[in-house]
């Protein structure tokens, strides 16, 4: 309901919760950038919808001139907690009706599939981290292979370790028995989750990826995927091999972005050998790769770190770092 009169001093503070995070927005002449007619129900509704619609993760619309409907985008959970008024606000009022009409379509729980490719190397450790919308991380105890496990056996162990630490009502890992794991969001209203780490780390000269990186074999599908590398500038990679050494006599070579994975593999094959055991370049994800990896979208920059564990001049594995190019990766990012 609008104020008794428009005095240009009214301030509306809306306190809300999105995915368990509390925040607030202010509706006033200053916040919207124009003179709100606070004496008009419709004008107040328009201003409230404008401000709430500007919150990242919310959509707000006006219905019937005065009814503001606020929804969470892409599964975000939203709740209007309280509304406060200040200034000359006589008569100004807003009624909160969380979860009431209009009836909205129910959220659909997120479901993601992870795929293990290839057999395990002795001492290889497999890691899975899932981050919820509210920032909570679920970090599965790493699985260390004894060597020779099949894709199905590796996937089963990862799923078991993940479910052992995942809090009830968050995400459940389903072992499909074929080397794939389905991650099911157990709460359709929690905003979903992101797989922020699904990788393997080599040991004792073993491969740090789950398959043969040769395009004629497993190719790019063999790459372990890291989605959040270098976001804070302090991430490192350990493959159980030597630490990265830069410079002319170092053990890592870099190349500009390549047109395809095949070109990247060829460049790596030409660079590895002798002192060089690492090779870094990048490509742009095509539709085919994006279709096989839940963490990748077509057009993403994909950094490729090839490594030669046995120093025979042939790539033994590759790691895909989503969103990372040569300007974001250095020799020092590889530790022993």
Secondary structure, DSSP 4 states (H G I P E B T S, - for coil): ---SS--S--EEEEEEEETTEEEEEEESHHHHTS---TT-HHHHHHHHHHHHHTSTTEEEEEETTTEEEEEEGGG--EEEEEEEEESS-TT------TT-SSPPPPP---EEEEE--SPPPTT-EEEEEEEETTS-EEEPPPEEP-S---HHHHHHHHHHHHHHHSPTTSEEEEE-SSSEEEEEES-TTS--EEEEEEEEE--TT--SSSS--STTTTGGGG-EEESSTTSSS---EE-SSPPP--STTSSEEE----SSHHHHHHHHHHH-BTTB-EEEEEEE--HHHHHH-TT--TT-EEEEEEE-TT-SSS--EEEEEET--GGG--GGGEE-
